[in-house]
Amino acid sequence: MAQAAAQTAQAAQATIGDSEFDRDTAVTLREGGVYDAELSAGWTILGAVNGGYLLAVLGRALGEALPHPDPFSVSAHYLTASAPGPAVIRTQVVRSGRTLSTGQASLFQFAQDGTEIERIRVIGTYGDLDTLSDEVRTSAKPPAIPPLEHCLGPADGGPAPIPGGSAITERLDIKIDPATVGWAVGAPSGKGEMRGWFGLADGRDADPLSLLLAVDALPPTSFELGLKGWTPTIELTTHIRCRPAPGPLRVSITTRNLAGGFLEEDADVWDSADRLVAQSRQLARAPRA
């Protein structure tokens, strides 16, 4: 019976291209280089659309506009907070080469008076991850995170959804390393570290596009520094290193310097085959006391 239940659960698992994430990051070509999108309220924190989700939406548009399929390096500047609802993405091919192509994209929404407001501007370089060499020379090691069953999510007595609204938590399957969850019980470590397992709640496996979400999906490291509240992203650069293997991802994020009201976050993402599949650095505004 247990085996039958497991088979049923596996059959119900969403697949790449047929999941909530894919539907909510979909773009529709309006005319050459211009795409319509609908930003879902399901990926918000405190009413603002999550930066990693936004990066995935623009990443999908760039993937449609450029001749190469996979994001290699994507840099985004967040200009104004995005809201759920319709958006327009305008893309431009900057350069198209044999192995790499580069483009830029901007996402716009409309103010109440009908004027356009630019929310986020991205420049990205794309290629084909399947053509990369298998050679690896690295000193990087996967983070020391306890097994999935020993980490904490809301159902395990771990971090509860952020007061005031955190719809994105219902779409993610995140289990936090107990060593970095002190903030949830009023005892932050002060180390500026956050580690955990990452997956999508509907079971969809990771792909290069969802890695753009994964780097910005865990609670901010500022929580472990003893700060509470929204930590808005100013700039986020993500490098996709290889196509992830099926299974949950391990994400490690560190902050070494909070100064002048801003902090940096460096993220490493590892797949089930112990490969470093994505890296990122972002500059964020620290929560105000």
C-alpha positions in Angstrom: 0.0 0.0 0.0 2.8 2.4 0.9 4.4 1.6 -2.5 1.1 2.4 -4.3 0.8 5.7 -2.4 4.4 6.6 -3.3 3.7 5.8 -7.0 0.5 7.9 -6.9 2.4 10.9 -5.4 5.1 10.5 -8.0 2.5 10.5 -10.8 1.0 13.6 -9.4 4.3 15.5 -9.3 4.5 18.5 -11.6 7.0 18.4 -14.5 9.1 21.0 -16.1 6.9 22.9 -18.5 3.7 21.9 -16.7 3.8 23.4 -13.2 2.5 26.4 -11.3 6.0 28.0 -11.7 5.8 27.6 -15.5 2.3 29.0 -15.7 3.1 32.0 -13.5 6.3 32.9 -15.4 4.8 32.5 -18.8 5.1 35.3 -21.3 3.1 35.9 -24.5 4.6 37.5 -27.6 2.8 40.7 -28.5 5.1 41.9 -31.2 8.8 41.7 -32.1 10.7 41.7 -28.8 7.7 42.7 -26.7 6.0 40.3 -24.3 3.0 40.4 -22.1 3.1 38.8 -18.6 0.8 38.5 -15.6 2.7 38.8 -12.3 1.0 36.3 -9.9 0.0 37.3 -6.4 1.2 33.8 -5.3 4.8 34.9 -5.3 4.6 37.9 -3.0 6.1 38.8 0.4 4.4 41.6 2.3 2.5 42.5 -1.0 5.7 42.9 -3.1 6.6 40.4 -5.8 9.6 38.3 -5.0 12.8 39.4 -6.8 13.8 35.8 -7.8 10.4 35.2 -9.3 10.7 38.5 -11.2 14.1 37.4 -12.5 12.6 34.2 -13.7 9.9 36.0 -15.6 12.4 38.2 -17.4 14.7 35.3 -17.8 12.0 33.4 -19.7 11.3 36.5 -21.9 15.0 36.7 -22.7 15.1 33.0 -23.5 12.4 33.5 -26.0 14.1 36.6 -27.6 17.6 35.2 -27.8 18.9 32.4 -30.1 20.4 30.4 -27.2 18.2 28.6 -24.6 19.9 28.8 -21.2 20.8 31.7 -19.0 24.5 31.8 -18.1 24.8 35.2 -16.4 21.8 37.5 -15.6 22.2 40.8 -13.8 19.1 42.8 -12.6 18.6 46.2 -11.2 15.3 46.6 -9.2 14.1 50.1 -9.8 10.7 50.1 -8.2 8.6 47.5 -6.3 6.5 45.3 -8.6 2.9 44.5 -7.9 0.8 41.6 -8.9 -1.0 42.1 -12.2 -0.3 42.8 -15.9 3.2 43.7 -17.0 4.9 44.4 -20.3 8.5 43.2 -21.0 10.5 44.8 -23.8 13.6 43.0 -24.9 16.5 43.8 -27.2 19.2 41.6 -28.7 22.5 43.2 -28.0 24.8 40.6 -29.5 24.3 37.2 -31.1 27.3 35.0 -31.5 28.0 31.3 -32.2 28.1 30.1 -28.6 26.8 33.0 -26.6 24.2 35.7 -27.1 23.5 38.8 -24.9 20.3 40.7 -24.5 18.5 43.2 -22.2 15.0 43.3 -21.0 12.9 45.8 -19.0 9.6 45.1 -17.2 7.0 47.8 -17.1 3.7 48.2 -15.2 1.1 51.0 -15.4 0.4 53.7 -12.8 -3.1 54.7 -11.9 -2.9 57.6 -14.4 -1.9 55.2 -17.2 1.8 56.1 -17.4 4.4 53.3 -17.6 6.7 52.7 -14.7 9.9 50.6 -15.2 10.2 48.1 -12.4 13.3 46.1 -13.3 16.0 46.1 -15.9 18.0 43.1 -16.8 21.0 42.2 -19.0 21.7 38.6 -19.6 24.1 36.3 -21.5 22.7 33.0 -22.8 24.2 29.9 -24.2 23.6 26.1 -24.3 24.5 24.3 -21.0 24.4 21.0 -22.7 27.5 21.9 -24.8 29.7 22.7 -21.8 32.8 20.6 -20.9 32.5 18.1 -18.1 35.9 19.2 -16.7 35.7 20.6 -13.1 38.5 22.1 -11.1 37.2 23.6 -7.9 37.9 24.1 -4.2 34.2 24.7 -3.5 32.4 22.2 -1.3 28.7 21.6 -0.7 27.4 23.2 2.5 27.1 21.1 5.6 23.4 21.0 5.9 21.6 18.3 8.0 19.5 15.7 6.1 16.2 17.0 4.8 14.2 15.2 7.5 16.3 17.0 10.2 15.7 20.5 8.8 12.7 22.7 9.6 9.8 24.1 7.7 6.5 25.6 8.9 4.9 22.1 9.4 7.9 21.0 11.6 7.8 23.8 14.1 10.2 25.9 12.0 9.8 29.4 10.7 6.2 30.5 10.3 5.1 32.6 7.3 6.0 36.3 7.7 3.3 38.3 9.5 1.5 40.5 7.0 1.5 38.1 4.1 3.9 35.6 2.6 2.1 33.9 -0.2 5.3 32.6 -1.8 5.8 30.2 1.1 2.9 28.1 -0.2 4.6 27.6 -3.5 7.9 26.5 -2.1 9.2 23.5 -0.2 11.9 24.9 2.0 13.5 23.3 5.0 15.9 25.5 7.0 19.1 24.2 8.7 18.3 24.4 12.4 21.6 26.2 13.0 20.3 29.2 11.0 16.8 29.4 12.3 17.4 31.1 15.6 15.7 34.3 14.4 12.4 32.4 14.4 12.5 31.9 18.1 14.0 35.3 19.1 17.6 34.1 19.3 19.4 35.1 16.0 23.0 33.8 15.8 24.4 37.1 14.5 26.4 35.3 11.9 24.6 36.4 8.8 24.1 32.9 7.4 21.1 31.1 6.0 21.1 27.5 4.7 18.4 25.1 3.7 16.9 22.7 1.2 14.9 24.2 -1.7 12.2 22.8 -3.9 8.9 23.8 -5.5 5.8 22.7 -3.5 4.3 20.9 -6.5 7.4 18.7 -6.9 8.7 20.2 -10.2 12.4 19.5 -10.6 14.8 22.4 -11.0 16.0 23.7 -14.3 18.2 26.7 -15.2 15.2 29.1 -15.1 14.0 28.1 -11.6 17.6 28.5 -10.4 17.0 32.2 -10.9 14.3 31.9 -8.2 16.3 29.6 -5.9 19.0 32.1 -5.2 16.5 34.6 -3.7 14.0 32.3 -2.1 15.3 31.6 1.4 14.7 34.0 4.3 17.1 36.9 4.2 20.4 36.6 6.2 19.5 39.9 7.9 17.1 37.9 10.1 20.0 36.0 11.6 21.7 39.4 12.2 18.8 40.3 14.4 16.9 42.5 12.0 13.3 42.1 11.0 11.2 43.3 8.1 11.4 43.5 4.3 14.9 43.4 2.8 14.4 44.8 -0.7 16.9 43.8 -3.5 18.7 46.6 -5.2 20.8 44.5 -7.6 21.1 40.8 -8.2 23.6 38.9 -10.4 23.2 35.2 -10.9 25.5 32.8 -12.7 24.1 29.4 -13.9 26.9 26.9 -14.0 25.2 23.7 -15.2 21.9 22.0 -15.6 20.7 20.7 -12.2 20.1 17.0 -11.6 16.6 16.0 -10.4 15.9 16.3 -6.7 16.0 19.0 -4.0 18.7 21.7 -4.0 20.9 22.9 -1.2 21.2 26.7 -0.8 23.8 28.5 1.3 23.7 32.3 1.7 26.1 34.4 3.6 26.5 38.1 4.5 29.9 39.4 5.6 29.2 43.2 5.7 26.3 45.3 6.6 27.2 48.9 6.5 25.4 52.2 5.7 22.0 50.5 5.7 23.0 48.0 2.9 24.2 44.4 2.9 25.4 41.9 0.3 24.3 38.3 0.1 26.4 35.6 -1.6 24.4 32.4 -2.5 25.6 29.0 -3.7 23.2 26.4 -5.0 24.1 22.7 -5.1 22.1 19.9 -6.8 21.6 16.3 -5.7 24.7 15.3 -7.6 26.9 17.5 -5.4 27.5 20.0 -8.2 27.6 23.8 -7.8 24.8 24.7 -10.2 24.3 28.4 -9.5 26.0 31.3 -7.7 24.7 34.8 -7.0 25.5 38.1 -5.3 23.0 40.7 -4.4 23.0 44.1 -2.8 20.0 44.7 -0.6 18.7 47.4 1.7 18.8 46.3 5.3 15.4 46.3 7.2 14.9 49.6 9.0 14.7 49.3 12.8 
